[in-house]
C-alpha cells in the first residue's frame, strides 16, 4: 500500500542528520517533498518502508518516531476499505 508520511520539518531535519548517507532510509527521506509554508515534509513510500523508517526512528529520534507513527495511523484511517 502506498502512503504519504507527513512530518514536521524540525523532526525531519533532526532525523535526517542522524541517518547514514548510504542507507535506504536516507535515500527515502531525501526524496521527500518539503513544504516550508506548511512546515511539513511529505514522504511518499510503501507501508513497509514507512514501518522500517519508524523502527529506525525509534532508536535515533523518538520525537520523529512519534510523528511518523501518527502519520502512519492517519494514512490507515483514510485508506478506503476493500
PyMOL Python script that loads the backbone (N, CA, C, O; Angstrom):
from pymol import cmd

cmd.read_pdbstr("""\
ATOM      1  N   UNK A   1       0.842  -1.167   0.000  1.00  0.00           N
ATOM      2  CA  UNK A   1       0.000   0.000   0.000  1.00  0.00           C
ATOM      3  C   UNK A   1       0.896   1.242   0.000  1.00  0.00           C
ATOM      4  O   UNK A   1       1.833   1.344   0.792  1.00  0.00           O
ATOM      5  N   UNK A   2       0.600   2.167  -0.883  1.00  0.00           N
ATOM      6  CA  UNK A   2       1.327   3.430  -0.936  1.00  0.00           C
ATOM      7  C   UNK A   2       0.721   4.425   0.043  1.00  0.00           C
ATOM      8  O   UNK A   2      -0.499   4.558   0.137  1.00  0.00           O
ATOM      9  N   UNK A   3       1.581   5.113   0.763  1.00  0.00           N
ATOM     10  CA  UNK A   3       1.119   6.145   1.691  1.00  0.00           C
ATOM     11  C   UNK A   3       2.022   7.373   1.560  1.00  0.00           C
ATOM     12  O   UNK A   3       3.039   7.341   0.866  1.00  0.00           O
ATOM     13  N   UNK A   4       1.636   8.440   2.229  1.00  0.00           N
ATOM     14  CA  UNK A   4       2.467   9.640   2.299  1.00  0.00           C
ATOM     15  C   UNK A   4       2.625   9.996   3.771  1.00  0.00           C
ATOM     16  O   UNK A   4       1.660  10.347   4.449  1.00  0.00           O
ATOM     17  N   UNK A   5       3.860   9.898   4.250  1.00  0.00           N
ATOM     18  CA  UNK A   5       4.143  10.332   5.614  1.00  0.00           C
ATOM     19  C   UNK A   5       4.253  11.844   5.618  1.00  0.00           C
ATOM     20  O   UNK A   5       4.878  12.425   4.731  1.00  0.00           O
ATOM     21  N   UNK A   6       3.665  12.472   6.586  1.00  0.00           N
ATOM     22  CA  UNK A   6       3.743  13.919   6.726  1.00  0.00           C
ATOM     23  C   UNK A   6       4.261  14.221   8.124  1.00  0.00           C
ATOM     24  O   UNK A   6       3.592  13.942   9.119  1.00  0.00           O
ATOM     25  N   UNK A   7       5.467  14.795   8.190  1.00  0.00           N
ATOM     26  CA  UNK A   7       6.064  15.074   9.496  1.00  0.00           C
ATOM     27  C   UNK A   7       6.579  16.511   9.532  1.00  0.00           C
ATOM     28  O   UNK A   7       6.926  17.073   8.494  1.00  0.00           O
ATOM     29  N   UNK A   8       6.630  17.106  10.723  1.00  0.00           N
ATOM     30  CA  UNK A   8       7.146  18.473  10.839  1.00  0.00           C
ATOM     31  C   UNK A   8       8.590  18.580  10.354  1.00  0.00           C
ATOM     32  O   UNK A   8       9.389  17.660  10.531  1.00  0.00           O
ATOM     33  N   UNK A   9       8.904  19.695   9.752  1.00  0.00           N
ATOM     34  CA  UNK A   9      10.256  19.910   9.218  1.00  0.00           C
ATOM     35  C   UNK A   9      11.322  19.710  10.293  1.00  0.00           C
ATOM     36  O   UNK A   9      12.367  19.121  10.016  1.00  0.00           O
ATOM     37  N   UNK A  10      11.080  20.185  11.504  1.00  0.00           N
ATOM     38  CA  UNK A  10      12.073  20.058  12.567  1.00  0.00           C
ATOM     39  C   UNK A  10      12.387  18.593  12.864  1.00  0.00           C
ATOM     40  O   UNK A  10      13.548  18.237  13.068  1.00  0.00           O
ATOM     41  N   UNK A  11      11.356  17.739  12.888  1.00  0.00           N
ATOM     42  CA  UNK A  11      11.551  16.309  13.144  1.00  0.00           C
ATOM     43  C   UNK A  11      12.289  15.663  11.974  1.00  0.00           C
ATOM     44  O   UNK A  11      13.167  14.822  12.167  1.00  0.00           O
ATOM     45  N   UNK A  12      11.918  16.071  10.752  1.00  0.00           N
ATOM     46  CA  UNK A  12      12.578  15.574   9.546  1.00  0.00           C
ATOM     47  C   UNK A  12      14.070  15.908   9.582  1.00  0.00           C
ATOM     48  O   UNK A  12      14.915  15.032   9.399  1.00  0.00           O
ATOM     49  N   UNK A  13      14.380  17.178   9.819  1.00  0.00           N
ATOM     50  CA  UNK A  13      15.779  17.622   9.843  1.00  0.00           C
ATOM     51  C   UNK A  13      16.571  16.891  10.919  1.00  0.00           C
ATOM     52  O   UNK A  13      17.698  16.455  10.684  1.00  0.00           O
ATOM     53  N   UNK A  14      15.973  16.760  12.098  1.00  0.00           N
ATOM     54  CA  UNK A  14      16.662  16.092  13.196  1.00  0.00           C
ATOM     55  C   UNK A  14      16.965  14.638  12.887  1.00  0.00           C
ATOM     56  O   UNK A  14      18.060  14.157  13.176  1.00  0.00           O
ATOM     57  N   UNK A  15      16.014  13.939  12.307  1.00  0.00           N
ATOM     58  CA  UNK A  15      16.214  12.530  11.973  1.00  0.00           C
ATOM     59  C   UNK A  15      17.181  12.379  10.810  1.00  0.00           C
ATOM     60  O   UNK A  15      18.067  11.527  10.849  1.00  0.00           O
ATOM     61  N   UNK A  16      17.022  13.192   9.779  1.00  0.00           N
ATOM     62  CA  UNK A  16      17.889  13.094   8.603  1.00  0.00           C
ATOM     63  C   UNK A  16      19.357  13.267   8.985  1.00  0.00           C
ATOM     64  O   UNK A  16      20.226  12.601   8.422  1.00  0.00           O
ATOM     65  N   UNK A  17      19.635  14.150   9.930  1.00  0.00           N
ATOM     66  CA  UNK A  17      21.013  14.392  10.364  1.00  0.00           C
ATOM     67  C   UNK A  17      21.627  13.223  11.128  1.00  0.00           C
ATOM     68  O   UNK A  17      22.841  13.174  11.323  1.00  0.00           O
ATOM     69  N   UNK A  18      20.786  12.280  11.562  1.00  0.00           N
ATOM     70  CA  UNK A  18      21.269  11.135  12.335  1.00  0.00           C
ATOM     71  C   UNK A  18      21.380   9.853  11.506  1.00  0.00           C
ATOM     72  O   UNK A  18      21.846   8.829  12.004  1.00  0.00           O
ATOM     73  N   UNK A  19      20.952   9.910  10.248  1.00  0.00           N
ATOM     74  CA  UNK A  19      20.920   8.718   9.396  1.00  0.00           C
ATOM     75  C   UNK A  19      22.149   8.679   8.495  1.00  0.00           C
ATOM     76  O   UNK A  19      22.582   9.708   7.978  1.00  0.00           O
ATOM     77  N   UNK A  20      22.702   7.493   8.313  1.00  0.00           N
ATOM     78  CA  UNK A  20      23.851   7.331   7.421  1.00  0.00           C
ATOM     79  C   UNK A  20      23.442   7.614   5.984  1.00  0.00           C
ATOM     80  O   UNK A  20      22.375   7.198   5.533  1.00  0.00           O
ATOM     81  N   UNK A  21      24.302   8.325   5.275  1.00  0.00           N
ATOM     82  CA  UNK A  21      24.017   8.783   3.915  1.00  0.00           C
ATOM     83  C   UNK A  21      23.766   7.628   2.949  1.00  0.00           C
ATOM     84  O   UNK A  21      22.993   7.781   2.003  1.00  0.00           O
ATOM     85  N   UNK A  22      24.391   6.494   3.163  1.00  0.00           N
ATOM     86  CA  UNK A  22      24.239   5.385   2.223  1.00  0.00           C
ATOM     87  C   UNK A  22      23.105   4.423   2.587  1.00  0.00           C
ATOM     88  O   UNK A  22      23.020   3.335   2.017  1.00  0.00           O
ATOM     89  N   UNK A  23      22.241   4.801   3.517  1.00  0.00           N
ATOM     90  CA  UNK A  23      21.146   3.911   3.929  1.00  0.00           C
ATOM     91  C   UNK A  23      19.898   4.123   3.076  1.00  0.00           C
ATOM     92  O   UNK A  23      19.710   5.180   2.474  1.00  0.00           O
ATOM     93  N   UNK A  24      19.059   3.102   3.039  1.00  0.00           N
ATOM     94  CA  UNK A  24      17.778   3.195   2.315  1.00  0.00           C
ATOM     95  C   UNK A  24      16.894   4.282   2.924  1.00  0.00           C
ATOM     96  O   UNK A  24      16.187   4.991   2.208  1.00  0.00           O
ATOM     97  N   UNK A  25      16.942   4.404   4.236  1.00  0.00           N
ATOM     98  CA  UNK A  25      16.122   5.398   4.915  1.00  0.00           C
ATOM     99  C   UNK A  25      16.521   6.815   4.505  1.00  0.00           C
ATOM    100  O   UNK A  25      15.667   7.681   4.318  1.00  0.00           O
ATOM    101  N   UNK A  26      17.820   7.038   4.369  1.00  0.00           N
ATOM    102  CA  UNK A  26      18.309   8.360   3.969  1.00  0.00           C
ATOM    103  C   UNK A  26      17.830   8.687   2.553  1.00  0.00           C
ATOM    104  O   UNK A  26      17.343   9.787   2.293  1.00  0.00           O
ATOM    105  N   UNK A  27      17.972   7.734   1.652  1.00  0.00           N
ATOM    106  CA  UNK A  27      17.529   7.946   0.270  1.00  0.00           C
ATOM    107  C   UNK A  27      16.033   8.232   0.229  1.00  0.00           C
ATOM    108  O   UNK A  27      15.592   9.131  -0.486  1.00  0.00           O
ATOM    109  N   UNK A  28      15.259   7.478   0.986  1.00  0.00           N
ATOM    110  CA  UNK A  28      13.814   7.713   1.053  1.00  0.00           C
ATOM    111  C   UNK A  28      13.519   9.135   1.523  1.00  0.00           C
ATOM    112  O   UNK A  28      12.699   9.836   0.929  1.00  0.00           O
ATOM    113  N   UNK A  29      14.189   9.553   2.586  1.00  0.00           N
ATOM    114  CA  UNK A  29      13.922  10.872   3.144  1.00  0.00           C
ATOM    115  C   UNK A  29      14.404  12.002   2.235  1.00  0.00           C
ATOM    116  O   UNK A  29      13.802  13.075   2.209  1.00  0.00           O
ATOM    117  N   UNK A  30      15.478  11.770   1.495  1.00  0.00           N
ATOM    118  CA  UNK A  30      15.970  12.803   0.581  1.00  0.00           C
ATOM    119  C   UNK A  30      15.031  13.000  -0.614  1.00  0.00           C
ATOM    120  O   UNK A  30      15.090  14.031  -1.284  1.00  0.00           O
ATOM    121  N   UNK A  31      14.171  12.024  -0.879  1.00  0.00           N
ATOM    122  CA  UNK A  31      13.191  12.145  -1.961  1.00  0.00           C
ATOM    123  C   UNK A  31      11.884  12.774  -1.482  1.00  0.00           C
ATOM    124  O   UNK A  31      10.889  12.774  -2.207  1.00  0.00           O
ATOM    125  N   UNK A  32      11.889  13.295  -0.294  1.00  0.00           N
ATOM    126  CA  UNK A  32      10.696  13.905   0.295  1.00  0.00           C
ATOM    127  C   UNK A  32      10.381  15.249  -0.353  1.00  0.00           C
ATOM    128  O   UNK A  32      11.228  15.870  -0.996  1.00  0.00           O
ATOM    129  N   UNK A  33       9.154  15.669  -0.165  1.00  0.00           N
ATOM    130  CA  UNK A  33       8.693  16.965  -0.657  1.00  0.00           C
ATOM    131  C   UNK A  33       8.583  17.896   0.544  1.00  0.00           C
ATOM    132  O   UNK A  33       7.815  17.644   1.472  1.00  0.00           O
ATOM    133  N   UNK A  34       9.359  18.973   0.514  1.00  0.00           N
ATOM    134  CA  UNK A  34       9.384  19.925   1.624  1.00  0.00           C
ATOM    135  C   UNK A  34       8.402  21.054   1.338  1.00  0.00           C
ATOM    136  O   UNK A  34       8.488  21.723   0.308  1.00  0.00           O
ATOM    137  N   UNK A  35       7.469  21.257   2.262  1.00  0.00           N
ATOM    138  CA  UNK A  35       6.504  22.351   2.153  1.00  0.00           C
ATOM    139  C   UNK A  35       6.786  23.323   3.296  1.00  0.00           C
ATOM    140  O   UNK A  35       6.227  23.196   4.385  1.00  0.00           O
ATOM    141  N   UNK A  36       7.644  24.281   3.037  1.00  0.00           N
ATOM    142  CA  UNK A  36       8.051  25.236   4.080  1.00  0.00           C
ATOM    143  C   UNK A  36       6.888  26.108   4.539  1.00  0.00           C
ATOM    144  O   UNK A  36       6.845  26.518   5.700  1.00  0.00           O
ATOM    145  N   UNK A  37       5.940  26.399   3.639  1.00  0.00           N
ATOM    146  CA  UNK A  37       4.779  27.210   4.024  1.00  0.00           C
ATOM    147  C   UNK A  37       3.946  26.517   5.096  1.00  0.00           C
ATOM    148  O   UNK A  37       3.448  27.161   6.019  1.00  0.00           O
ATOM    149  N   UNK A  38       3.799  25.198   4.968  1.00  0.00           N
ATOM    150  CA  UNK A  38       3.014  24.424   5.935  1.00  0.00           C
ATOM    151  C   UNK A  38       3.874  23.887   7.083  1.00  0.00           C
ATOM    152  O   UNK A  38       3.356  23.427   8.100  1.00  0.00           O
ATOM    153  N   UNK A  39       5.205  23.953   6.900  1.00  0.00           N
ATOM    154  CA  UNK A  39       6.099  23.469   7.945  1.00  0.00           C
ATOM    155  C   UNK A  39       6.171  21.957   8.041  1.00  0.00           C
ATOM    156  O   UNK A  39       6.485  21.412   9.100  1.00  0.00           O
ATOM    157  N   UNK A  40       5.877  21.267   6.921  1.00  0.00           N
ATOM    158  CA  UNK A  40       5.897  19.806   6.926  1.00  0.00           C
ATOM    159  C   UNK A  40       6.712  19.266   5.760  1.00  0.00           C
ATOM    160  O   UNK A  40       6.991  19.962   4.784  1.00  0.00           O
ATOM    161  N   UNK A  41       7.076  18.020   5.899  1.00  0.00           N
ATOM    162  CA  UNK A  41       7.755  17.280   4.846  1.00  0.00           C
ATOM    163  C   UNK A  41       6.887  16.073   4.536  1.00  0.00           C
ATOM    164  O   UNK A  41       6.462  15.358   5.443  1.00  0.00           O
ATOM    165  N   UNK A  42       6.624  15.848   3.257  1.00  0.00           N
ATOM    166  CA  UNK A  42       5.822  14.704   2.838  1.00  0.00           C
ATOM    167  C   UNK A  42       6.745  13.673   2.196  1.00  0.00           C
ATOM    168  O   UNK A  42       7.527  13.986   1.298  1.00  0.00           O
ATOM    169  N   UNK A  43       6.634  12.441   2.675  1.00  0.00           N
ATOM    170  CA  UNK A  43       7.492  11.357   2.209  1.00  0.00           C
ATOM    171  C   UNK A  43       6.611  10.261   1.610  1.00  0.00           C
ATOM    172  O   UNK A  43       6.024   9.468   2.346  1.00  0.00           O
ATOM    173  N   UNK A  44       6.514  10.213   0.284  1.00  0.00           N
ATOM    174  CA  UNK A  44       5.743   9.129  -0.334  1.00  0.00           C
ATOM    175  C   UNK A  44       6.515   7.819  -0.248  1.00  0.00           C
ATOM    176  O   UNK A  44       7.708   7.778  -0.551  1.00  0.00           O
ATOM    177  N   UNK A  45       5.845   6.755   0.161  1.00  0.00           N
ATOM    178  CA  UNK A  45       6.527   5.466   0.295  1.00  0.00           C
ATOM    179  C   UNK A  45       5.514   4.340   0.415  1.00  0.00           C
ATOM    180  O   UNK A  45       4.311   4.569   0.539  1.00  0.00           O
ATOM    181  N   UNK A  46       6.028   3.128   0.375  1.00  0.00           N
ATOM    182  CA  UNK A  46       5.227   1.942   0.643  1.00  0.00           C
ATOM    183  C   UNK A  46       5.076   1.800   2.159  1.00  0.00           C
ATOM    184  O   UNK A  46       5.931   2.257   2.918  1.00  0.00           O
ATOM    185  N   UNK A  47       3.999   1.172   2.590  1.00  0.00           N
ATOM    186  CA  UNK A  47       3.747   0.985   4.022  1.00  0.00           C
ATOM    187  C   UNK A  47       4.904   0.253   4.698  1.00  0.00           C
ATOM    188  O   UNK A  47       5.290   0.604   5.812  1.00  0.00           O
ATOM    189  N   UNK A  48       5.458  -0.756   4.037  1.00  0.00           N
ATOM    190  CA  UNK A  48       6.570  -1.496   4.635  1.00  0.00           C
ATOM    191  C   UNK A  48       7.769  -0.596   4.900  1.00  0.00           C
ATOM    192  O   UNK A  48       8.416  -0.715   5.941  1.00  0.00           O
ATOM    193  N   UNK A  49       8.068   0.300   3.972  1.00  0.00           N
ATOM    194  CA  UNK A  49       9.197   1.214   4.162  1.00  0.00           C
ATOM    195  C   UNK A  49       8.883   2.213   5.279  1.00  0.00           C
ATOM    196  O   UNK A  49       9.774   2.593   6.039  1.00  0.00           O
ATOM    197  N   UNK A  50       7.639   2.632   5.378  1.00  0.00           N
ATOM    198  CA  UNK A  50       7.242   3.539   6.457  1.00  0.00           C
ATOM    199  C   UNK A  50       7.458   2.874   7.815  1.00  0.00           C
ATOM    200  O   UNK A  50       7.917   3.514   8.761  1.00  0.00           O
ATOM    201  N   UNK A  51       7.125   1.590   7.905  1.00  0.00           N
ATOM    202  CA  UNK A  51       7.326   0.855   9.153  1.00  0.00           C
ATOM    203  C   UNK A  51       8.809   0.713   9.476  1.00  0.00           C
ATOM    204  O   UNK A  51       9.205   0.807  10.638  1.00  0.00           O
ATOM    205  N   UNK A  52       9.628   0.488   8.454  1.00  0.00           N
ATOM    206  CA  UNK A  52      11.072   0.400   8.670  1.00  0.00           C
ATOM    207  C   UNK A  52      11.630   1.736   9.147  1.00  0.00           C
ATOM    208  O   UNK A  52      12.473   1.788  10.042  1.00  0.00           O
ATOM    209  N   UNK A  53      11.144   2.814   8.536  1.00  0.00           N
ATOM    210  CA  UNK A  53      11.586   4.145   8.946  1.00  0.00           C
ATOM    211  C   UNK A  53      11.169   4.415  10.393  1.00  0.00           C
ATOM    212  O   UNK A  53      11.921   5.025  11.153  1.00  0.00           O
ATOM    213  N   UNK A  54       9.990   3.968  10.767  1.00  0.00           N
ATOM    214  CA  UNK A  54       9.516   4.124  12.148  1.00  0.00           C
ATOM    215  C   UNK A  54      10.428   3.374  13.115  1.00  0.00           C
ATOM    216  O   UNK A  54      10.823   3.924  14.144  1.00  0.00           O
ATOM    217  N   UNK A  55      10.764   2.132  12.798  1.00  0.00           N
ATOM    218  CA  UNK A  55      11.663   1.360  13.659  1.00  0.00           C
ATOM    219  C   UNK A  55      13.015   2.053  13.806  1.00  0.00           C
ATOM    220  O   UNK A  55      13.572   2.138  14.901  1.00  0.00           O
ATOM    221  N   UNK A  56      13.523   2.538  12.697  1.00  0.00           N
ATOM    222  CA  UNK A  56      14.798   3.247  12.682  1.00  0.00           C
ATOM    223  C   UNK A  56      14.723   4.493  13.569  1.00  0.00           C
ATOM    224  O   UNK A  56      15.618   4.747  14.375  1.00  0.00           O
ATOM    225  N   UNK A  57      13.655   5.257  13.411  1.00  0.00           N
ATOM    226  CA  UNK A  57      13.473   6.499  14.168  1.00  0.00           C
ATOM    227  C   UNK A  57      13.300   6.234  15.657  1.00  0.00           C
ATOM    228  O   UNK A  57      13.701   7.057  16.480  1.00  0.00           O
ATOM    229  N   UNK A  58      12.710   5.101  16.014  1.00  0.00           N
ATOM    230  CA  UNK A  58      12.537   4.766  17.434  1.00  0.00           C
ATOM    231  C   UNK A  58      13.874   4.746  18.169  1.00  0.00           C
ATOM    232  O   UNK A  58      13.938   5.093  19.348  1.00  0.00           O
ATOM    233  N   UNK A  59      14.932   4.348  17.488  1.00  0.00           N
ATOM    234  CA  UNK A  59      16.258   4.301  18.104  1.00  0.00           C
ATOM    235  C   UNK A  59      16.970   5.649  18.050  1.00  0.00           C
ATOM    236  O   UNK A  59      17.695   6.012  18.977  1.00  0.00           O
ATOM    237  N   UNK A  60      16.762   6.386  16.965  1.00  0.00           N
ATOM    238  CA  UNK A  60      17.550   7.600  16.740  1.00  0.00           C
ATOM    239  C   UNK A  60      16.885   8.892  17.216  1.00  0.00           C
ATOM    240  O   UNK A  60      17.564   9.809  17.680  1.00  0.00           O
ATOM    241  N   UNK A  61      15.569   8.963  17.102  1.00  0.00           N
ATOM    242  CA  UNK A  61      14.872  10.215  17.400  1.00  0.00           C
ATOM    243  C   UNK A  61      13.419   9.919  17.771  1.00  0.00           C
ATOM    244  O   UNK A  61      12.545   9.917  16.905  1.00  0.00           O
ATOM    245  N   UNK A  62      13.161   9.667  19.055  1.00  0.00           N
ATOM    246  CA  UNK A  62      11.809   9.306  19.491  1.00  0.00           C
ATOM    247  C   UNK A  62      10.727  10.327  19.093  1.00  0.00           C
ATOM    248  O   UNK A  62       9.589   9.943  18.823  1.00  0.00           O
ATOM    249  N   UNK A  63      11.069  11.598  19.056  1.00  0.00           N
ATOM    250  CA  UNK A  63      10.073  12.602  18.661  1.00  0.00           C
ATOM    251  C   UNK A  63       9.715  12.454  17.188  1.00  0.00           C
ATOM    252  O   UNK A  63       8.549  12.592  16.819  1.00  0.00           O
ATOM    253  N   UNK A  64      10.702  12.177  16.347  1.00  0.00           N
ATOM    254  CA  UNK A  64      10.434  11.926  14.931  1.00  0.00           C
ATOM    255  C   UNK A  64       9.619  10.644  14.788  1.00  0.00           C
ATOM    256  O   UNK A  64       8.711  10.573  13.959  1.00  0.00           O
ATOM    257  N   UNK A  65       9.940   9.639  15.590  1.00  0.00           N
ATOM    258  CA  UNK A  65       9.196   8.380  15.545  1.00  0.00           C
ATOM    259  C   UNK A  65       7.728   8.600  15.871  1.00  0.00           C
ATOM    260  O   UNK A  65       6.855   8.010  15.236  1.00  0.00           O
ATOM    261  N   UNK A  66       7.453   9.441  16.851  1.00  0.00           N
ATOM    262  CA  UNK A  66       6.059   9.728  17.213  1.00  0.00           C
ATOM    263  C   UNK A  66       5.324  10.385  16.048  1.00  0.00           C
ATOM    264  O   UNK A  66       4.158  10.078  15.799  1.00  0.00           O
ATOM    265  N   UNK A  67       5.988  11.278  15.342  1.00  0.00           N
ATOM    266  CA  UNK A  67       5.372  11.936  14.184  1.00  0.00           C
ATOM    267  C   UNK A  67       5.126  10.948  13.052  1.00  0.00           C
ATOM    268  O   UNK A  67       4.089  10.999  12.390  1.00  0.00           O
ATOM    269  N   UNK A  68       6.076  10.055  12.833  1.00  0.00           N
ATOM    270  CA  UNK A  68       5.930   9.048  11.783  1.00  0.00           C
ATOM    271  C   UNK A  68       4.789   8.096  12.121  1.00  0.00           C
ATOM    272  O   UNK A  68       3.974   7.764  11.260  1.00  0.00           O
ATOM    273  N   UNK A  69       4.735   7.662  13.368  1.00  0.00           N
ATOM    274  CA  UNK A  69       3.666   6.754  13.788  1.00  0.00           C
ATOM    275  C   UNK A  69       2.298   7.411  13.625  1.00  0.00           C
ATOM    276  O   UNK A  69       1.359   6.776  13.146  1.00  0.00           O
ATOM    277  N   UNK A  70       2.182   8.659  14.016  1.00  0.00           N
ATOM    278  CA  UNK A  70       0.918   9.386  13.865  1.00  0.00           C
ATOM    279  C   UNK A  70       0.517   9.463  12.393  1.00  0.00           C
ATOM    280  O   UNK A  70      -0.658   9.308  12.060  1.00  0.00           O
ATOM    281  N   UNK A  71       1.474   9.697  11.527  1.00  0.00           N
ATOM    282  CA  UNK A  71       1.202   9.791  10.102  1.00  0.00           C
ATOM    283  C   UNK A  71       0.785   8.438   9.522  1.00  0.00           C
ATOM    284  O   UNK A  71      -0.103   8.381   8.672  1.00  0.00           O
ATOM    285  N   UNK A  72       1.413   7.359   9.968  1.00  0.00           N
ATOM    286  CA  UNK A  72       1.023   6.016   9.517  1.00  0.00           C
ATOM    287  C   UNK A  72      -0.419   5.736   9.913  1.00  0.00           C
ATOM    288  O   UNK A  72      -1.213   5.264   9.098  1.00  0.00           O
ATOM    289  N   UNK A  73      -0.754   6.026  11.155  1.00  0.00           N
ATOM    290  CA  UNK A  73      -2.121   5.799  11.639  1.00  0.00           C
ATOM    291  C   UNK A  73      -3.115   6.611  10.827  1.00  0.00           C
ATOM    292  O   UNK A  73      -4.167   6.101  10.441  1.00  0.00           O
ATOM    293  N   UNK A  74      -2.793   7.861  10.566  1.00  0.00           N
ATOM    294  CA  UNK A  74      -3.657   8.720   9.757  1.00  0.00           C
ATOM    295  C   UNK A  74      -3.888   8.101   8.375  1.00  0.00           C
ATOM    296  O   UNK A  74      -5.021   8.062   7.895  1.00  0.00           O
ATOM    297  N   UNK A  75      -2.832   7.625   7.744  1.00  0.00           N
ATOM    298  CA  UNK A  75      -2.946   7.014   6.423  1.00  0.00           C
ATOM    299  C   UNK A  75      -3.837   5.777   6.463  1.00  0.00           C
ATOM    300  O   UNK A  75      -4.622   5.550   5.543  1.00  0.00           O
ATOM    301  N   UNK A  76      -3.724   4.979   7.516  1.00  0.00           N
ATOM    302  CA  UNK A  76      -4.563   3.791   7.645  1.00  0.00           C
ATOM    303  C   UNK A  76      -6.040   4.167   7.799  1.00  0.00           C
ATOM    304  O   UNK A  76      -6.924   3.476   7.293  1.00  0.00           O
ATOM    305  N   UNK A  77      -6.288   5.251   8.492  1.00  0.00           N
ATOM    306  CA  UNK A  77      -7.669   5.694   8.710  1.00  0.00           C
ATOM    307  C   UNK A  77      -8.325   6.219   7.431  1.00  0.00           C
ATOM    308  O   UNK A  77      -9.538   6.094   7.263  1.00  0.00           O
ATOM    309  N   UNK A  78      -7.540   6.798   6.540  1.00  0.00           N
ATOM    310  CA  UNK A  78      -8.130   7.389   5.329  1.00  0.00           C
ATOM    311  C   UNK A  78      -8.139   6.431   4.141  1.00  0.00           C
ATOM    312  O   UNK A  78      -8.732   6.744   3.108  1.00  0.00           O
ATOM    313  N   UNK A  79      -7.492   5.268   4.267  1.00  0.00           N
ATOM    314  CA  UNK A  79      -7.480   4.302   3.177  1.00  0.00           C
ATOM    315  C   UNK A  79      -8.875   3.728   2.992  1.00  0.00           C
ATOM    316  O   UNK A  79      -9.538   3.388   3.972  1.00  0.00           O
ATOM    317  N   UNK A  80      -9.332   3.614   1.744  1.00  0.00           N
ATOM    318  CA  UNK A  80     -10.636   3.009   1.524  1.00  0.00           C
ATOM    319  C   UNK A  80     -10.597   1.530   1.890  1.00  0.00           C
ATOM    320  O   UNK A  80      -9.606   0.844   1.637  1.00  0.00           O
ATOM    321  N   UNK A  81     -11.665   1.054   2.476  1.00  0.00           N
ATOM    322  CA  UNK A  81     -11.721  -0.356   2.862  1.00  0.00           C
ATOM    323  C   UNK A  81     -12.104  -1.189   1.636  1.00  0.00           C
ATOM    324  O   UNK A  81     -12.874  -0.765   0.773  1.00  0.00           O
ATOM    325  N   UNK A  82     -11.529  -2.394   1.602  1.00  0.00           N
ATOM    326  CA  UNK A  82     -11.785  -3.276   0.460  1.00  0.00           C
ATOM    327  C   UNK A  82     -12.617  -4.465   0.848  1.00  0.00           C
ATOM    328  O   UNK A  82     -12.923  -5.306   0.003  1.00  0.00           O
TER     329      UNK A  82
END
""", "prot")
cmd.dss("prot")
cmd.show_as("cartoon", "prot")
cmd.util.cbc("prot")
cmd.orient("prot")
